[in-house]
């Protein structure tokens, strides 16, 4: 912890106008620098250059703390080292602090852009040279800056600290301390003073941390006491509410019993209404089914009656045609029988004439003529008998057809009368057929 007390003493003695720290990997060191400039009233301009650019390793909390406490005189720059000199506003650097490992490009930028901007009272301070100057080129660069210059080294500190009095005009106190070398009177005392100041500062910070922890503990205790009081108040309210609930529990039970009884009555009514509704639905369904069945039956009977009437009409027409054909056939047979009878009478007369005149002819010729006539008469008689038998059969068919015709005509008349009665129209009579 030698860094912070030495930094406070260095700023108080040198009173720098512009302070630049390159590297912000340890934000607490830069904030300590800003604190020293603020407490000592040097009115210094502080510039912190983040070598990792926009992705600065400073936490959000550290950035907010910096802006709140030191934002009026301190700048956090994320520019490359070669471009960050623009924040000097044309001035020179009085205190240059290096707190980051230096790469070759950064060494070149320091040599080209920053060393020429060091003032006549400039001081170069190197934190942790054992790590930040691990690059041989960086070590060589720093040693070159220290040639013919007084320097102050705290090699025993952890981490170590080195300061180069680069400018020509330095305060006498700094020159005196720089002239004290290892083994000289006063060197060990100076080292012990800064170490004790650092230890005291560390103890003070530890005490501050303990005080903060104690204050937080008190705050937590007060919060817990308040929570306990709130819990007790809530418990009392719950107890009062429970008592009120217990007092009204009997009334609630009675109310529940009444509601249950009412619910039971309503359920009984609901079952009755449901039963009635189901019965009505069943009656309505049955009536609808009966009505539908009756309508379907009537419709089927109507179709059957219509079909029967159509068939009877066809049968009637067929019977009528057959009657007319039978009548014509009977007339033809009657004429044929009449003709056959006339032929028979003529043959009988011829036969008698042959007997009367047989004495004048040859007996053989007479016998031949008689035989021929006899055969002709026999054939005519056979034809007459066939015609008579056929006429009898036609007559029987005629009577049968006539009876069927009358039956069909009567049924059709009856069906037509039924339909006409429904339509309020007179029924038609069956047609008369001449036998």
C-alpha positions as CSV (number, residue, x, y, z in Angstrom):
1,X,0.0,0.0,0.0
2,X,3.0,2.3,-0.5
3,X,1.6,3.6,-3.8
4,X,-1.2,5.7,-2.4
5,X,0.7,7.6,0.3
6,X,3.6,8.2,-2.1
7,X,1.2,9.4,-4.8
8,X,-0.5,11.9,-2.4
9,X,2.9,13.2,-1.2
10,X,4.2,13.4,-4.8
11,X,1.2,15.4,-6.0
12,X,1.3,17.7,-2.9
13,X,5.0,18.4,-3.5
14,X,5.1,18.7,-7.3
15,X,1.6,20.4,-7.8
16,X,1.2,19.1,-11.4
17,X,-1.2,20.9,-13.7
18,X,-1.9,17.9,-16.1
19,X,-1.8,14.3,-14.9
20,X,-2.0,11.4,-17.4
21,X,-2.3,7.7,-16.4
22,X,-1.9,5.2,-19.2
23,X,-3.7,2.0,-18.4
24,X,-6.9,1.6,-16.2
25,X,-6.7,-2.1,-15.4
26,X,-6.6,-1.1,-11.7
27,X,-9.4,1.5,-11.5
28,X,-8.8,2.1,-7.8
29,X,-5.3,3.6,-8.5
30,X,-6.7,6.1,-10.9
31,X,-9.6,7.0,-8.6
32,X,-7.0,7.5,-5.8
33,X,-5.1,9.8,-8.1
34,X,-8.3,11.8,-8.7
35,X,-9.0,11.9,-5.0
36,X,-5.5,13.2,-4.2
37,X,-5.9,16.0,-6.8
38,X,-9.3,16.8,-5.4
39,X,-8.3,16.8,-1.7
40,X,-5.1,18.7,-2.2
41,X,-6.8,21.4,-4.3
42,X,-4.2,21.4,-7.1
43,X,-6.8,22.1,-9.7
44,X,-5.2,19.5,-11.9
45,X,-6.6,18.1,-15.2
46,X,-6.6,14.3,-14.9
47,X,-6.7,12.1,-18.0
48,X,-7.1,8.3,-17.8
49,X,-6.3,6.5,-21.1
50,X,-7.8,3.0,-21.4
51,X,-5.4,0.9,-23.5
52,X,-8.1,-1.6,-24.2
53,X,-10.1,1.0,-26.0
54,X,-14.0,1.2,-25.9
55,X,-14.0,-2.2,-24.1
56,X,-12.4,-0.6,-21.0
57,X,-11.9,-3.0,-18.1
58,X,-13.4,-0.4,-15.7
59,X,-16.6,-1.7,-14.2
60,X,-19.8,0.2,-14.6
61,X,-19.9,1.0,-10.9
62,X,-16.3,2.5,-11.1
63,X,-17.3,4.6,-14.2
64,X,-20.4,5.9,-12.4
65,X,-18.4,6.7,-9.3
66,X,-15.8,8.5,-11.3
67,X,-18.4,10.6,-13.2
68,X,-20.2,11.5,-9.9
69,X,-17.1,12.5,-7.9
70,X,-14.5,13.6,-10.3
71,X,-16.2,14.1,-13.7
72,X,-15.7,17.9,-13.5
73,X,-11.9,17.7,-13.8
74,X,-11.2,14.2,-15.0
75,X,-11.6,12.5,-18.4
76,X,-11.7,8.8,-19.3
77,X,-10.3,8.5,-22.8
78,X,-10.8,5.4,-24.9
79,X,-8.8,6.7,-27.9
80,X,-5.7,4.8,-29.0
81,X,-2.5,6.0,-27.2
82,X,-1.4,7.8,-30.4
83,X,-4.5,9.9,-30.5
84,X,-5.3,10.5,-26.8
85,X,-3.0,13.5,-26.7
86,X,-5.9,15.6,-28.1
87,X,-7.3,15.7,-24.6
88,X,-4.3,17.8,-23.4
89,X,-5.8,20.8,-25.2
90,X,-2.3,22.0,-26.3
91,X,-0.7,21.7,-22.8
92,X,2.2,19.6,-21.6
93,X,2.2,16.7,-19.2
94,X,3.6,17.2,-15.7
95,X,2.9,13.7,-14.3
96,X,2.9,10.7,-16.5
97,X,1.8,7.4,-14.8
98,X,2.2,4.1,-16.6
99,X,0.1,1.2,-15.2
100,X,-0.1,-1.3,-18.1
101,X,2.2,-3.7,-19.9
102,X,3.7,-1.9,-23.0
103,X,3.6,-3.4,-26.4
104,X,5.9,-2.4,-29.2
105,X,3.2,-0.2,-30.8
106,X,2.4,1.4,-27.5
107,X,6.2,2.1,-26.9
108,X,6.4,3.7,-30.3
109,X,3.3,5.8,-29.6
110,X,4.8,6.9,-26.2
111,X,8.1,7.8,-27.8
112,X,6.5,9.7,-30.7
113,X,3.5,11.4,-29.1
114,X,3.9,11.6,-25.4
115,X,7.6,12.1,-24.5
116,X,7.7,15.3,-26.6
117,X,4.8,16.6,-24.5
118,X,6.5,16.2,-21.2
119,X,7.0,19.5,-19.4
120,X,10.1,20.9,-17.7
121,X,8.9,19.6,-14.3
122,X,7.6,16.3,-15.7
123,X,7.7,13.1,-13.6
124,X,7.3,9.6,-15.0
125,X,5.9,7.1,-12.5
126,X,5.9,3.4,-13.3
127,X,3.6,1.0,-11.4
128,X,4.8,-2.6,-11.0
129,X,7.8,-2.4,-13.3
130,X,8.5,-6.1,-12.8
131,X,5.4,-6.9,-14.8
132,X,4.7,-3.8,-17.0
133,X,8.3,-3.7,-18.2
134,X,8.6,-7.5,-18.8
135,X,9.0,-6.7,-22.5
136,X,12.8,-6.2,-23.1
137,X,12.0,-3.3,-25.4
138,X,9.9,-1.6,-22.7
139,X,12.7,-2.1,-20.2
140,X,15.2,-0.6,-22.6
141,X,12.8,2.3,-23.3
142,X,12.3,3.1,-19.6
143,X,16.0,2.9,-18.8
144,X,16.8,5.2,-21.7
145,X,14.4,7.8,-20.2
146,X,16.3,7.5,-16.9
147,X,19.7,8.2,-18.3
148,X,21.3,11.2,-16.5
149,X,18.0,11.6,-14.5
150,X,17.5,11.2,-10.8
151,X,15.0,8.5,-9.8
152,X,13.2,7.1,-6.8
153,X,12.7,3.4,-6.4
154,X,10.6,1.3,-3.9
155,X,11.9,-2.1,-5.1
156,X,10.9,-3.8,-1.8
157,X,7.3,-2.8,-2.1
158,X,4.7,-5.2,-3.4
159,X,4.2,-4.3,-6.2
160,X,7.3,-2.2,-6.8
161,X,7.3,1.5,-7.7
162,X,9.8,3.6,-9.8
163,X,9.7,7.3,-10.5
164,X,11.9,9.3,-12.9
165,X,12.4,13.0,-12.4
166,X,12.4,13.7,-16.1
167,X,12.0,17.5,-16.1
168,X,14.8,19.9,-15.3
169,X,12.8,21.9,-12.7
170,X,12.0,19.7,-9.7
171,X,11.0,20.6,-6.2
172,X,13.8,20.4,-3.7
173,X,12.0,17.8,-1.5
174,X,11.8,15.5,-4.5
175,X,15.5,16.0,-5.4
176,X,16.5,15.3,-1.8
177,X,14.6,12.1,-1.7
178,X,15.9,11.0,-5.1
179,X,19.5,11.6,-3.9
180,X,19.0,9.1,-1.0
181,X,20.4,5.8,-2.2
182,X,20.3,2.4,-0.6
183,X,22.5,2.4,2.5
184,X,22.6,6.1,3.0
185,X,21.3,7.8,6.1
186,X,17.6,8.7,5.7
187,X,16.9,6.3,2.9
188,X,15.5,3.6,5.2
189,X,13.6,6.1,7.2
190,X,11.9,7.5,4.1
191,X,11.0,4.0,3.0
192,X,9.6,3.2,6.5
193,X,7.6,6.5,6.6
194,X,5.8,5.7,3.3
195,X,5.3,2.1,4.4
196,X,3.8,3.2,7.7
197,X,1.6,5.7,5.9
198,X,0.5,3.0,3.5
199,X,-0.1,0.6,6.4
200,X,-2.0,3.3,8.3
201,X,-4.0,4.0,5.1
202,X,-4.7,0.3,4.7
203,X,-5.7,0.1,8.3
204,X,-7.9,3.1,7.8
205,X,-9.5,1.5,4.8
206,X,-10.0,-1.7,6.7
207,X,-11.5,0.2,9.6
208,X,-13.8,2.0,7.1
209,X,-14.8,-1.3,5.6
210,X,-15.5,-2.6,9.1
211,X,-17.5,0.5,9.9
212,X,-19.4,0.1,6.7
213,X,-20.0,-3.5,7.5
214,X,-21.2,-2.5,11.0
215,X,-23.4,0.1,9.6
216,X,-24.8,-2.3,7.1
217,X,-25.3,-4.8,10.0
218,X,-27.1,-2.1,12.0
219,X,-29.2,-1.3,8.9
220,X,-30.0,-5.0,8.5
221,X,-30.8,-5.3,12.2
222,X,-33.2,-2.3,12.0
223,X,-34.8,-3.9,8.9
224,X,-35.2,-7.2,10.7
225,X,-36.6,-5.4,13.7
226,X,-39.1,-3.6,11.5
227,X,-39.9,-6.9,9.7
228,X,-40.4,-8.5,13.2
229,X,-42.7,-5.7,14.2
230,X,-44.6,-6.0,11.0
231,X,-44.9,-9.7,11.4
232,X,-46.2,-9.3,15.0
233,X,-48.7,-6.7,13.8
234,X,-49.8,-9.1,11.1
235,X,-50.1,-11.9,13.6
236,X,-52.3,-9.8,15.9
237,X,-54.5,-9.0,12.9
238,X,-54.7,-12.6,11.9
239,X,-55.6,-13.6,15.5
240,X,-58.3,-11.0,15.6
241,X,-59.6,-12.1,12.3
242,X,-59.5,-15.8,13.5
243,X,-61.6,-14.8,16.6
244,X,-64.1,-13.0,14.3
245,X,-64.2,-16.1,12.1
246,X,-64.8,-18.4,15.1
247,X,-67.6,-16.1,16.4
248,X,-69.3,-16.2,13.1
249,X,-68.7,-19.9,12.4
250,X,-71.9,-21.0,14.0
251,X,-73.9,-18.5,11.9
252,X,-72.0,-19.7,8.8
253,X,-72.8,-23.3,9.6
254,X,-76.5,-22.5,10.0
255,X,-76.4,-20.6,6.8
256,X,-74.7,-23.5,5.1
257,X,-77.4,-25.9,6.4
258,X,-80.1,-23.6,5.1
259,X,-78.4,-23.4,1.7
260,X,-78.0,-27.2,1.6
261,X,-81.7,-27.7,2.4
262,X,-82.6,-25.2,-0.3
263,X,-80.3,-26.9,-2.7
264,X,-81.9,-30.3,-1.9
265,X,-85.4,-28.9,-2.6
266,X,-84.2,-27.3,-5.8
267,X,-82.6,-30.6,-6.9
268,X,-85.9,-32.4,-6.2
269,X,-87.8,-29.8,-8.3
270,X,-85.2,-30.1,-11.0
271,X,-85.6,-33.9,-11.1
272,X,-89.4,-33.5,-11.3
273,X,-89.2,-30.9,-14.1
274,X,-86.6,-33.1,-15.9
275,X,-88.9,-36.1,-15.6
276,X,-91.9,-34.2,-16.9
277,X,-89.8,-32.8,-19.7
278,X,-88.6,-36.2,-20.7
279,X,-92.1,-37.6,-20.6
280,X,-93.3,-34.8,-22.8
281,X,-90.4,-35.3,-25.2
282,X,-91.2,-39.1,-25.3
283,X,-94.9,-38.4,-26.0
284,X,-94.0,-35.9,-28.7
285,X,-91.5,-38.3,-30.2
286,X,-94.0,-41.2,-30.1
287,X,-96.8,-38.9,-31.7
288,X,-94.4,-37.8,-34.3
289,X,-93.4,-41.4,-35.1
290,X,-97.0,-42.4,-35.2
291,X,-97.9,-39.5,-37.5
292,X,-95.0,-40.2,-39.7
293,X,-95.9,-44.0,-39.8
294,X,-99.5,-43.2,-40.7
295,X,-98.5,-40.8,-43.4
296,X,-96.1,-43.3,-44.8
297,X,-98.8,-46.0,-44.7
298,X,-101.4,-43.8,-46.3
299,X,-98.9,-42.8,-49.0
300,X,-98.0,-46.5,-49.7
301,X,-101.7,-47.4,-49.8
302,X,-102.4,-44.6,-52.2
303,X,-99.5,-45.7,-54.5
304,X,-100.8,-49.3,-54.3
305,X,-104.4,-48.2,-55.2
306,X,-103.1,-46.1,-58.0
307,X,-101.1,-49.0,-59.3
308,X,-104.0,-51.4,-59.0
309,X,-106.3,-49.0,-60.9
310,X,-103.7,-48.8,-63.7
311,X,-103.4,-52.6,-63.9
312,X,-107.2,-52.9,-63.9
313,X,-107.4,-50.4,-66.6
314,X,-104.9,-52.3,-68.7
315,X,-106.8,-55.6,-68.0
316,X,-110.1,-53.9,-68.9
317,X,-108.7,-52.7,-72.3
318,X,-107.2,-56.2,-72.9
319,X,-110.6,-57.9,-72.1
320,X,-112.4,-55.4,-74.3
321,X,-110.1,-56.2,-77.2
322,X,-110.5,-59.9,-76.6
323,X,-114.3,-59.6,-76.5
324,X,-114.4,-57.7,-79.8
325,X,-112.1,-60.3,-81.4
326,X,-114.3,-63.2,-80.0
327,X,-117.4,-61.6,-81.4
328,X,-115.8,-61.3,-84.9
329,X,-114.7,-64.9,-84.8
330,X,-118.2,-66.1,-83.7
331,X,-119.7,-64.2,-86.6
332,X,-117.3,-65.8,-89.0
333,X,-118.1,-69.3,-87.6
334,X,-121.8,-68.7,-87.9
335,X,-121.4,-67.7,-91.5
336,X,-119.2,-70.7,-92.2
337,X,-121.7,-73.1,-90.5
338,X,-124.6,-71.5,-92.5
339,X,-122.6,-72.0,-95.7
340,X,-121.7,-75.6,-94.8
341,X,-125.4,-76.3,-94.1
342,X,-126.4,-74.9,-97.4
343,X,-123.7,-77.0,-99.1
344,X,-125.0,-80.1,-97.2
345,X,-128.5,-79.4,-98.3
346,X,-127.4,-79.0,-101.9
347,X,-125.5,-82.3,-101.7
348,X,-128.4,-84.1,-100.1
349,X,-130.6,-82.9,-102.9
350,X,-128.1,-84.0,-105.5
351,X,-127.9,-87.3,-103.9
352,X,-131.6,-87.8,-104.1
353,X,-131.5,-86.7,-107.7
354,X,-128.9,-89.4,-108.4
355,X,-131.2,-92.1,-106.9
356,X,-134.1,-90.8,-109.0
357,X,-132.2,-90.9,-112.2
358,X,-130.0,-93.9,-111.5
359,X,-131.9,-96.2,-113.8
360,X,-130.7,-94.4,-116.9
361,X,-126.9,-94.6,-116.0
362,X,-124.3,-97.2,-115.7
363,X,-124.4,-98.8,-112.4
364,X,-120.6,-98.3,-111.9
365,X,-120.8,-94.6,-112.6
366,X,-123.7,-94.2,-110.2
367,X,-121.8,-96.0,-107.5
368,X,-118.8,-93.7,-108.1
369,X,-120.9,-90.6,-107.9
370,X,-122.7,-91.8,-104.8
371,X,-119.4,-92.6,-103.1
372,X,-118.0,-89.1,-104.0
373,X,-121.1,-87.4,-102.7
374,X,-121.1,-89.5,-99.7
375,X,-117.5,-88.6,-99.0
376,X,-118.3,-84.9,-99.6
377,X,-121.3,-85.0,-97.3
378,X,-119.2,-86.8,-94.6
379,X,-116.5,-84.2,-94.9
380,X,-119.0,-81.3,-94.7
381,X,-120.6,-82.9,-91.6
382,X,-117.2,-83.2,-90.0
383,X,-116.4,-79.5,-90.8
384,X,-119.8,-78.5,-89.4
385,X,-119.1,-80.5,-86.2
386,X,-115.7,-78.8,-85.9
387,X,-117.1,-75.4,-86.5
388,X,-119.8,-76.0,-84.0
389,X,-117.2,-77.2,-81.4
390,X,-115.1,-74.2,-82.1
391,X,-118.1,-71.9,-81.9
392,X,-118.9,-73.5,-78.5
393,X,-115.4,-72.9,-77.2
394,X,-115.4,-69.3,-78.5
395,X,-118.8,-68.9,-76.8
396,X,-117.4,-70.2,-73.5
397,X,-114.3,-67.9,-73.8
398,X,-116.6,-65.1,-74.7
399,X,-118.7,-65.7,-71.5
400,X,-115.6,-65.9,-69.4
401,X,-114.1,-62.7,-70.9
402,X,-117.4,-61.0,-70.5
403,X,-117.5,-62.0,-66.8
404,X,-113.9,-60.9,-66.3
405,X,-114.6,-57.6,-68.1
406,X,-117.7,-56.9,-65.9
407,X,-115.6,-57.7,-62.8
408,X,-112.7,-55.4,-63.8
409,X,-115.2,-52.7,-64.9
410,X,-116.9,-53.0,-61.5
411,X,-113.6,-52.7,-59.5
412,X,-112.5,-49.8,-61.6
413,X,-115.9,-48.2,-61.1
414,X,-115.6,-48.7,-57.3
415,X,-112.0,-47.3,-57.1
416,X,-113.0,-44.3,-59.3
417,X,-116.1,-43.7,-57.1
418,X,-113.9,-43.6,-53.9
419,X,-111.4,-41.2,-55.5
420,X,-114.2,-39.1,-56.9
421,X,-115.9,-38.9,-53.6
422,X,-112.7,-37.4,-52.1
423,X,-112.5,-35.0,-55.0
424,X,-116.3,-34.3,-55.0
425,X,-116.6,-35.4,-58.6
426,X,-119.1,-38.0,-60.1
427,X,-117.7,-41.5,-60.9
428,X,-117.6,-42.7,-64.5
429,X,-119.5,-45.8,-65.5
430,X,-117.8,-48.7,-67.2
431,X,-118.1,-48.8,-71.1
432,X,-120.7,-51.1,-72.6
433,X,-119.3,-53.8,-74.9
434,X,-121.5,-55.4,-77.4
435,X,-121.3,-59.3,-77.2
